[in-house]
Amino acid sequence: MMSLTHPHLFSLVKKQYQYKLKAFIGVFSSIVIVQLIAMLFSVNGGRGSGGGPGELYIDIDYFSANTVIGFTMITILINAIHITTKTFQEDGFIFTANRLSANLSNIVFLITVSVFGGVTAMLSGFLVRLGSIIIVQREVLWGSMDISFSELSYGIGASIAYMLLMGAIGYIFGCLVQISRIFMFIIPAGLYGILVLMEDGKGHQLGDRLFTFFFHEPSFSLLLVKVVIVSSVLFACSLLITNNKEVRQ
């Protein structure tokens, strides 16, 4: 039965978003658990270099939040796919809603998850360094605990951007799978063919070029522009894909 009232879109999105923050708190818990596991893998550090005069040998290892960031990106990708499933979508329709408001609340929810994941993943670098001192009993010689506010801000911003990109990729993948299960096989196979097998005119694999395009971008501002544009396009395509699906009110 159609509701006699027609709430504004903003109100619908806000109510569904607030509900999802409370109902799906497990998404944030899963991110924290994965990050803790990733930190355990990181306390031994990344292999650096070593050497020294005579019998003196100095082994240098590097400690960073890269492993934690990578694990968090994968977790957000999986959760973005999960929120497109029927069970998750049905829970979001406890309010008077339409497909647009449901999708927009999902996108806002993913943005929130991306911010949470990006901030916590970047800050975990301090815990990784501290863990290497306490657990592994490594000696810190210089600067490993020092980071300027601007460096930390850029790092957090870039981390959030990558989380959002993974969320957008996972969301459109999930939307396509909800249209037809065949996409579950077509998309991975197609991506493998495009990114791994195809090469550009210079003999470089497209996957490597795409990785460099996003993850080796030296300009923070340009990175944000790239991620915002690509994520916006992916989210917009998700809205178009699901627009004609059955709605509930």
PEUR-V267624 format. One record per helix or strand. SS is the DSSP state (H for helix, E for strand). FROM is the first residue (numbers start at 1). LEN is the number of residues. Records with the same first field share a line. If there is no record, write none. Layout:
# PEUR-V267624
SS=FROM-LEN, FROM-LEN
This chain:
# PEUR-V267624
H=9-15, 26-17, 66-17, 86-9, 99-36, 149-31, 183-15, 206-10, 220-23
E=46-6, 58-5, 199-1, 205-1
